[in-house]
Amino acid sequence: MTSNAGPKEYVASTASTATPTIGFASVLSHLSGTCAGTNVPTPAGFCVIDTTLASGSKSGYSFSVAGSVSGYAAWANPVSANQTGLNSFCSVPDAVVRKTGTA
């Protein structure tokens, strides 16, 4: 992803806007959860990513996030360089997704 309008930025900004005193998610699991019926999003389970991604690994990549009231950093790296993926990705509050090759 190379645009600044991707789903990760939507997730980060949505969670931060909805929880202004808490800020951005500090761990992926805070962006997951089961919100159906009368269950509603909470800061500990915001229901915007699936539980597989929240575990930190999906589709051959490992995912991490660090966040606070003032900002966030998110990154994805291949589990096995040049086998499960060729590039690593990261983003910070400027909403630019940066890519680096692993080769």
Summary of the structure (lengths in Angstrom):
residues: 103
radius of gyration: 13.9
end to end distance: 18.5
largest distance: 47.8
contacts: 279
relative contact order: 0.19
helix: 19%
strand: 28%
